Amino acid sequence: MNKKSFLNLIFLILVTTAFSQAPVEKPHDCFNELKFESGFIAITTHYNSELAKWYEESFGMNSIKEFTSKDGRSFGIILRRDQFVVEIIHAKELKENQGPSSEVRSGLLKFGVYVNADLFSLKDCLLKEGVKAGRIFRDEELGEELLLVRDPEGNMIEIISRLMPAE
């Protein structure tokens, strides 16, 4: 190899290396100075999904807890940033990129709304009105009680009430 060919090869390697190592911007930098308002969303995804990691990295969320369903068919991760909570549920039945035609599918599972209400009284009232309301779940780690309600089309809404601090 002559000197000119050698120098061209070195130049080509340097240029290729410089462009292949371009810095990657972190999306969550956009959120550093923002405070998240109260909100809740739950998303169902396939069992090996990296979605929770994406929310942690993209929105600067922190993992609060992990859980497994009683039947072992799914596990979940609850993430929080300020008062905004994301619940990621990994279902064994789902395959990567599984479409909406399946019984269990990826995507939006339920959404939540925070209220200042006694959920037991609210549930009684809703049942009297013919609204499908499930059990009330008390989550000590999150400091909340949750009531799952279905609208006429089957969409799930989680009505959430913060627990009063012990005096």
CYANA upper distance limits for C-alpha pairs under 8 A (distance plus 0.5 A):
  1 MET  CA      5 SER  CA      6.80
  1 MET  CA      6 PHE  CA      6.96
  2 ASN  CA      6 PHE  CA      6.75
  3 LYS  CA      7 LEU  CA      6.71
  4 LYS  CA      8 ASN  CA      6.72
  5 SER  CA      9 LEU  CA      6.65
  6 PHE  CA     10 ILE  CA      6.80
  7 LEU  CA     11 PHE  CA      6.62
  8 ASN  CA     12 LEU  CA      6.60
  9 LEU  CA     13 ILE  CA      6.72
 10 ILE  CA     14 LEU  CA      6.70
 11 PHE  CA     15 VAL  CA      6.69
 12 LEU  CA     16 THR  CA      6.59
 13 ILE  CA     17 THR  CA      6.53
 14 LEU  CA     18 ALA  CA      6.60
 15 VAL  CA     19 PHE  CA      6.85
 16 THR  CA     20 SER  CA      6.62
 17 THR  CA     21 GLN  CA      6.83
 18 ALA  CA     22 ALA  CA      7.48
 26 LYS  CA     57 GLU  CA      8.20
 26 LYS  CA     58 SER  CA      7.53
 27 PRO  CA     31 PHE  CA      8.43
 27 PRO  CA     57 GLU  CA      8.20
 27 PRO  CA     58 SER  CA      5.67
 27 PRO  CA     59 PHE  CA      7.92
 28 HIS  CA     32 ASN  CA      7.17
 28 HIS  CA     57 GLU  CA      6.93
 28 HIS  CA     58 SER  CA      4.91
 28 HIS  CA     59 PHE  CA      5.29
 28 HIS  CA     60 GLY  CA      6.32
 31 PHE  CA     59 PHE  CA      7.04
 31 PHE  CA     60 GLY  CA      8.13
 32 ASN  CA     60 GLY  CA      8.35
 35 LYS  CA     82 ASP  CA      7.04
 36 PHE  CA     81 ARG  CA      7.14
 36 PHE  CA     82 ASP  CA      6.02
 36 PHE  CA     83 GLN  CA      6.72
 36 PHE  CA     84 PHE  CA      6.35
 37 GLU  CA     82 ASP  CA      7.68
 37 GLU  CA     83 GLN  CA      6.30
 37 GLU  CA     84 PHE  CA      6.62
 38 SER  CA     82 ASP  CA      8.26
 38 SER  CA     83 GLN  CA      5.08
 38 SER  CA     84 PHE  CA      5.47
 38 SER  CA     85 VAL  CA      8.36
 38 SER  CA    114 TYR  CA      7.68
 39 GLY  CA     83 GLN  CA      7.13
 39 GLY  CA     84 PHE  CA      5.08
 39 GLY  CA     85 VAL  CA      6.67
 39 GLY  CA    112 GLY  CA      7.17
 39 GLY  CA    113 VAL  CA      7.13
 39 GLY  CA    114 TYR  CA      7.79
 40 PHE  CA     84 PHE  CA      6.33
 40 PHE  CA     85 VAL  CA      5.24
 40 PHE  CA     86 VAL  CA      6.27
 40 PHE  CA     87 GLU  CA      8.32
 40 PHE  CA    111 PHE  CA      6.50
 40 PHE  CA    112 GLY  CA      5.38
 40 PHE  CA    113 VAL  CA      7.40
 41 ILE  CA     85 VAL  CA      7.11
 41 ILE  CA     86 VAL  CA      5.57
 41 ILE  CA     87 GLU  CA      6.79
 41 ILE  CA    108 LEU  CA      8.23
 41 ILE  CA    109 LEU  CA      8.35
 41 ILE  CA    110 LYS  CA      6.79
 41 ILE  CA    111 PHE  CA      5.21
 41 ILE  CA    112 GLY  CA      6.64
 42 ALA  CA     86 VAL  CA      6.22
 42 ALA  CA     87 GLU  CA      4.92
 42 ALA  CA     88 ILE  CA      6.29
 42 ALA  CA     89 ILE  CA      7.77
 42 ALA  CA    108 LEU  CA      6.92
 42 ALA  CA    109 LEU  CA      5.96
 42 ALA  CA    110 LYS  CA      5.96
 42 ALA  CA    111 PHE  CA      6.83
 43 ILE  CA     86 VAL  CA      8.24
 43 ILE  CA     87 GLU  CA      6.78
 43 ILE  CA     88 ILE  CA      5.55
 43 ILE  CA     89 ILE  CA      6.56
 43 ILE  CA    106 SER  CA      7.77
 43 ILE  CA    107 GLY  CA      5.98
 43 ILE  CA    108 LEU  CA      5.30
 43 ILE  CA    109 LEU  CA      5.60
 43 ILE  CA    110 LYS  CA      7.78
 44 THR  CA     88 ILE  CA      6.57
 44 THR  CA     89 ILE  CA      5.19
 44 THR  CA     90 HIS  CA      6.49
 44 THR  CA     91 ALA  CA      7.36
 44 THR  CA    105 ARG  CA      7.45
 44 THR  CA    106 SER  CA      5.53
 44 THR  CA    107 GLY  CA      6.00
 44 THR  CA    108 LEU  CA      7.00
 44 THR  CA    109 LEU  CA      6.37
 45 THR  CA     49 SER  CA      6.95
 45 THR  CA     51 LEU  CA      8.33
 45 THR  CA     88 ILE  CA      7.71
 45 THR  CA     89 ILE  CA      6.58
 45 THR  CA     90 HIS  CA      5.54
 45 THR  CA     91 ALA  CA      6.75
 45 THR  CA     94 LEU  CA      7.39
 45 THR  CA    105 ARG  CA      7.75
 45 THR  CA    106 SER  CA      5.13
 45 THR  CA    107 GLY  CA      7.09
 46 HIS  CA     90 HIS  CA      5.76
 46 HIS  CA     91 ALA  CA      5.94
 46 HIS  CA     92 LYS  CA      7.07
 46 HIS  CA     93 GLU  CA      7.99
 46 HIS  CA     94 LEU  CA      5.20
 46 HIS  CA     95 LYS  CA      5.94
 46 HIS  CA     96 GLU  CA      6.13
 46 HIS  CA    106 SER  CA      7.37
 47 TYR  CA     74 SER  CA      7.97
 47 TYR  CA     90 HIS  CA      5.00
 47 TYR  CA     91 ALA  CA      5.69
 47 TYR  CA     92 LYS  CA      5.66
 47 TYR  CA     93 GLU  CA      8.39
 47 TYR  CA     94 LEU  CA      7.25
 47 TYR  CA     95 LYS  CA      7.94
 48 ASN  CA     90 HIS  CA      7.82
 49 SER  CA     90 HIS  CA      7.66
 49 SER  CA     96 GLU  CA      8.29
 50 GLU  CA     54 TRP  CA      6.89
 51 LEU  CA     55 TYR  CA      6.88
 51 LEU  CA     88 ILE  CA      7.86
 52 ALA  CA     56 GLU  CA      6.71
 52 ALA  CA     77 ILE  CA      7.56
 52 ALA  CA     79 LEU  CA      8.14
 52 ALA  CA     88 ILE  CA      6.84
 53 LYS  CA     57 GLU  CA      6.61
 54 TRP  CA     58 SER  CA      6.15
 55 TYR  CA     59 PHE  CA      5.95
 55 TYR  CA     60 GLY  CA      7.51
 55 TYR  CA     61 MET  CA      6.76
 56 GLU  CA     60 GLY  CA      5.44
 56 GLU  CA     61 MET  CA      4.88
 56 GLU  CA     62 ASN  CA      6.56
 56 GLU  CA     63 SER  CA      8.08
 56 GLU  CA     79 LEU  CA      8.05
 57 GLU  CA     61 MET  CA      7.65
 59 PHE  CA     81 ARG  CA      8.42
 60 GLY  CA     81 ARG  CA      7.54
 61 MET  CA     79 LEU  CA      6.39
 61 MET  CA     80 ARG  CA      5.81
 61 MET  CA     81 ARG  CA      5.30
 62 ASN  CA     79 LEU  CA      5.77
 62 ASN  CA     80 ARG  CA      5.87
 62 ASN  CA     81 ARG  CA      6.86
 63 SER  CA     77 ILE  CA      7.41
 63 SER  CA     78 ILE  CA      6.39
 63 SER  CA     79 LEU  CA      4.87
 63 SER  CA     80 ARG  CA      7.01
 64 ILE  CA     77 ILE  CA      8.13
 64 ILE  CA     78 ILE  CA      6.05
 64 ILE  CA     79 LEU  CA      5.95
 64 ILE  CA     80 ARG  CA      7.04
 64 ILE  CA    141 GLU  CA      8.40
 65 LYS  CA     77 ILE  CA      6.46
 65 LYS  CA     78 ILE  CA      5.94
 65 LYS  CA     79 LEU  CA      7.92
 65 LYS  CA    141 GLU  CA      8.48
 66 GLU  CA     75 PHE  CA      7.87
 66 GLU  CA     76 GLY  CA      6.08
 66 GLU  CA     77 ILE  CA      4.94
 66 GLU  CA     78 ILE  CA      6.79
 67 PHE  CA     75 PHE  CA      6.06
 67 PHE  CA     76 GLY  CA      5.73
 67 PHE  CA     77 ILE  CA      7.02
 68 THR  CA     72 GLY  CA      6.64
 68 THR  CA     73 ARG  CA      8.47
 68 THR  CA     74 SER  CA      6.50
 68 THR  CA     75 PHE  CA      4.58
 68 THR  CA     76 GLY  CA      6.75
 69 SER  CA     73 ARG  CA      6.92
 69 SER  CA     74 SER  CA      6.03
 69 SER  CA     75 PHE  CA      6.39
 73 ARG  CA     91 ALA  CA      6.64
 73 ARG  CA     92 LYS  CA      6.00
 73 ARG  CA     93 GLU  CA      7.98
 74 SER  CA     89 ILE  CA      7.16
 74 SER  CA     90 HIS  CA      5.83
 74 SER  CA     91 ALA  CA      4.90
 74 SER  CA     92 LYS  CA      6.31
 75 PHE  CA     89 ILE  CA      6.31
 75 PHE  CA     90 HIS  CA      5.82
 75 PHE  CA     91 ALA  CA      7.36
 76 GLY  CA     87 GLU  CA      7.32
 76 GLY  CA     88 ILE  CA      5.90
 76 GLY  CA     89 ILE  CA      4.79
 76 GLY  CA     90 HIS  CA      6.37
 77 ILE  CA     87 GLU  CA      6.32
 77 ILE  CA     88 ILE  CA      5.80
 77 ILE  CA     89 ILE  CA      7.19
 78 ILE  CA     85 VAL  CA      7.48
 78 ILE  CA     86 VAL  CA      6.38
 78 ILE  CA     87 GLU  CA      5.01
 78 ILE  CA     88 ILE  CA      6.94
 79 LEU  CA     85 VAL  CA      6.15
 79 LEU  CA     86 VAL  CA      5.66
 79 LEU  CA     87 GLU  CA      6.78
 80 ARG  CA     84 PHE  CA      6.14
 80 ARG  CA     85 VAL  CA      4.97
 80 ARG  CA     86 VAL  CA      6.87
 81 ARG  CA     85 VAL  CA      7.13
 93 GLU  CA    104 VAL  CA      7.41
 94 LEU  CA     98 GLN  CA      6.88
 94 LEU  CA    104 VAL  CA      7.14
 94 LEU  CA    105 ARG  CA      6.98
 94 LEU  CA    106 SER  CA      7.80
 97 ASN  CA    106 SER  CA      8.34
 98 GLN  CA    102 SER  CA      7.97
 98 GLN  CA    105 ARG  CA      7.13
 98 GLN  CA    106 SER  CA      7.40
 99 GLY  CA    105 ARG  CA      7.06
 99 GLY  CA    106 SER  CA      7.88
100 PRO  CA    105 ARG  CA      6.05
100 PRO  CA    106 SER  CA      7.79
101 SER  CA    105 ARG  CA      8.10
109 LEU  CA    155 ASN  CA      8.42
109 LEU  CA    156 MET  CA      7.51
110 LYS  CA    155 ASN  CA      7.23
110 LYS  CA    156 MET  CA      5.17
110 LYS  CA    157 ILE  CA      6.00
110 LYS  CA    158 GLU  CA      7.37
111 PHE  CA    156 MET  CA      7.15
111 PHE  CA    157 ILE  CA      5.59
111 PHE  CA    158 GLU  CA      6.50
112 GLY  CA    157 ILE  CA      5.99
112 GLY  CA    158 GLU  CA      4.89
112 GLY  CA    159 ILE  CA      6.24
112 GLY  CA    160 ILE  CA      7.20
113 VAL  CA    157 ILE  CA      7.99
113 VAL  CA    158 GLU  CA      6.93
113 VAL  CA    159 ILE  CA      5.78
113 VAL  CA    160 ILE  CA      6.46
114 TYR  CA    159 ILE  CA      6.67
114 TYR  CA    160 ILE  CA      5.23
114 TYR  CA    161 SER  CA      6.32
114 TYR  CA    162 ARG  CA      8.24
115 VAL  CA    159 ILE  CA      7.42
115 VAL  CA    160 ILE  CA      6.56
115 VAL  CA    161 SER  CA      5.92
115 VAL  CA    162 ARG  CA      8.47
116 ASN  CA    161 SER  CA      6.46
116 ASN  CA    162 ARG  CA      8.06
117 ALA  CA    122 LEU  CA      7.65
117 ALA  CA    161 SER  CA      6.92
118 ASP  CA    122 LEU  CA      6.76
118 ASP  CA    161 SER  CA      8.03
119 LEU  CA    123 LYS  CA      6.35
119 LEU  CA    136 ILE  CA      7.85
119 LEU  CA    145 GLU  CA      8.05
119 LEU  CA    146 LEU  CA      8.22
119 LEU  CA    147 LEU  CA      7.32
119 LEU  CA    161 SER  CA      7.64
120 PHE  CA    124 ASP  CA      6.82
120 PHE  CA    136 ILE  CA      8.01
121 SER  CA    125 CYS  CA      6.77
122 LEU  CA    126 LEU  CA      6.64
123 LYS  CA    127 LEU  CA      6.59
123 LYS  CA    133 ALA  CA      6.89
123 LYS  CA    147 LEU  CA      8.12
124 ASP  CA    128 LYS  CA      6.79
125 CYS  CA    129 GLU  CA      6.95
126 LEU  CA    130 GLY  CA      6.92
126 LEU  CA    131 VAL  CA      5.70
126 LEU  CA    132 LYS  CA      8.05
126 LEU  CA    133 ALA  CA      7.49
127 LEU  CA    131 VAL  CA      5.71
127 LEU  CA    132 LYS  CA      7.02
127 LEU  CA    133 ALA  CA      7.02
131 VAL  CA    149 VAL  CA      7.87
131 VAL  CA    150 ARG  CA      7.80
131 VAL  CA    151 ASP  CA      7.94
132 LYS  CA    149 VAL  CA      6.26
132 LYS  CA    150 ARG  CA      6.08
132 LYS  CA    151 ASP  CA      7.96
133 ALA  CA    147 LEU  CA      7.56
133 ALA  CA    148 LEU  CA      6.37
133 ALA  CA    149 VAL  CA      4.94
133 ALA  CA    150 ARG  CA      7.18
134 GLY  CA    147 LEU  CA      6.86
134 GLY  CA    148 LEU  CA      5.78
134 GLY  CA    149 VAL  CA      6.75
135 ARG  CA    147 LEU  CA      6.73
135 ARG  CA    148 LEU  CA      7.49
136 ILE  CA    145 GLU  CA      7.07
136 ILE  CA    146 LEU  CA      5.98
136 ILE  CA    147 LEU  CA      5.22
136 ILE  CA    148 LEU  CA      7.84
137 PHE  CA    145 GLU  CA      6.04
137 PHE  CA    146 LEU  CA      5.63
137 PHE  CA    147 LEU  CA      7.11
138 ARG  CA    143 GLY  CA      8.36
138 ARG  CA    144 GLU  CA      6.53
138 ARG  CA    145 GLU  CA      4.85
138 ARG  CA    146 LEU  CA      6.91
139 ASP  CA    143 GLY  CA      6.34
139 ASP  CA    144 GLU  CA      5.82
139 ASP  CA    145 GLU  CA      6.52
139 ASP  CA    146 LEU  CA      8.24
140 GLU  CA    144 GLU  CA      7.04
143 GLY  CA    162 ARG  CA      6.48
143 GLY  CA    163 LEU  CA      5.86
144 GLU  CA    160 ILE  CA      7.09
144 GLU  CA    161 SER  CA      6.10
144 GLU  CA    162 ARG  CA      4.87
144 GLU  CA    163 LEU  CA      5.57
145 GLU  CA    160 ILE  CA      6.32
145 GLU  CA    161 SER  CA      5.82
145 GLU  CA    162 ARG  CA      6.87
145 GLU  CA    163 LEU  CA      7.16
146 LEU  CA    158 GLU  CA      6.75
146 LEU  CA    159 ILE  CA      6.20
146 LEU  CA    160 ILE  CA      5.13
146 LEU  CA    161 SER  CA      7.03
147 LEU  CA    158 GLU  CA      6.04
147 LEU  CA    159 ILE  CA      5.56
147 LEU  CA    160 ILE  CA      6.97
148 LEU  CA    156 MET  CA      7.19
148 LEU  CA    157 ILE  CA      6.35
148 LEU  CA    158 GLU  CA      5.02
148 LEU  CA    159 ILE  CA      6.80
149 VAL  CA    156 MET  CA      6.25
149 VAL  CA    157 ILE  CA      5.70
149 VAL  CA    158 GLU  CA      6.68
149 VAL  CA    159 ILE  CA      7.86
150 ARG  CA    154 GLY  CA      5.79
150 ARG  CA    155 ASN  CA      5.92
150 ARG  CA    156 MET  CA      5.11
150 ARG  CA    157 ILE  CA      6.63
151 ASP  CA    155 ASN  CA      5.92
151 ASP  CA    156 MET  CA      7.11
151 ASP  CA    157 ILE  CA      8.07
